[in-house]
Amino acid sequence: MDEGIGFLDHSGADPMRLFFDLLKQESPSYDFHGHDVGKPDDAAQIAELIAADLGWSETSDWVGSQVVVRDTAGKLLFAIP
């Protein structure tokens, strides 16, 4: 997977709660509930799937947006364009 997420050091058995926001200048969409993710590679795959799904959308509403992944403290972990 992408080496850019290597700083996500999570080796515990408990899942991490992460938030997958969709950011576009005009209309951001924030994930207020979050999702439990087992390991960093899972978070990257989820973000990539969300970005791919937006890319195949029938509308162009999300063109130029990115999926931003944050932890429970709000720290930016990584983004997928």
C-alpha positions, 0 to 999 in steps of 0.5 A: 500500500502507499508508503505515505501512511506508514506513520499510522502506527497501530499495532493494537488489537482494538480498531481505530476510529477514523473519519473520512471527510469529502473535501471540496472548496464549495461544499465539504461533506464531513464524516461526523460518525467515523468508522472503526478500522482495523489497520492502516492499510484498511483505512487507505483502501476505504479512502481509495474506494470512496475516491474511486466511487466519486470518480464514477459518479454520474454528476460532476459534483465531486470533481476536484475533491479529495477524501481526507482521513482524520483520527479522533483528535482531528489530526489529518492522517492522509488524503486521497485526491 
